[in-house]
């Protein structure tokens, strides 16, 4: 085949592969899995190079390693695969639109519509009064499968609303709230609780629920402890305690964008 003998379907094929690799990168970016992903890409590149150079023995070894390694990758990337399938199977149209936006390679970062300042300020005030808080902010993966366990709501995010929901005598206090864009879409949501034995025993059900939902989806979560008022930020099943609220604000905005 001549160099310029390229069909339109070949171009479509290349673009689809590029989009797939880009999205996989976006999916694992910022997680431990990114190092594994880069390693796989390097091994694959070396394998193709050895095939081109007709290094048969080395090529067969690398090819066999990649073939067997596919089963191991399913285990290593099980959380990312779960998120990807949840996104594809979502019945939430707004989540699908956000999924499509991920493929706009040349676009600038999405503007954050969520009132992050109000959320952080509410966590600060409720931390001072040692009021328990569990906030889950939806990103690309639909949270319909947990929203159905709570009470539906459609209220714009602001400080007074957040304080009234988590007020200790409020009937909406128990459980988590779900935030989509800049709206609270569910309250009193019952989240699945992680049974991971590696989680320190000092963390209660709020932290375990936040860990579980951020492991299963790409959502981010904020927890305020009833015991000491400490604010925790959770993403990909990992949590960080924050005292510097400006840093917390910037981190949330960066993750949502």
Beta strands, then each sheet from edge to edge (+ up, - down):
strand 1: 133-137
strand 2: 151-156
strand 3: 176-180
strand 4: 183-189
strand 5: 220-224
strand 6: 231-235
strand 7: 238-242
sheet 1: 2+ 4- 3+ 1+ 5- 6+ 7-
end
